[in-house]
Amino acid sequence: MYTTDDQGILNNYAIEPTVYVAAYPSFEQQKRYAFQAAIATVFLSALVLTAFWVS
């Protein structure tokens, strides 16, 4: 989408995406997110402990 003024200068506009309201996650999705968070916590803890052990 663009406009042109009296001098012929173009002014371009970005096309805006449609906006929608996100749905609240279901109980199954919440359980999956909690499991992923637990795995990420264990992984990061292992990385930090390994870094301390090596140094």
Residue, then its C-alpha position, 0 to 999 in steps of 0.5 A: m500500500y502506498t500514497t503519492d503526494d503533489q510532488g510525486i514522492l511515494n510513501n510506502y506503508a507496511i501491510e498490517p496483519t490481522v489481529y486476534v485474541a489468543a485462546y487460553p491454553s488447555f490443561e493438556q497444553q499447560k501440562r506440556y509447558a510445565f514438562q518442558a520447563a522442568i526439562a529446561t531447568v534440569f538441562l541448564s542446571a547440568l550445564v552450570l554444574t558441569a561448568f563449575w566442575v570443569s573450572 
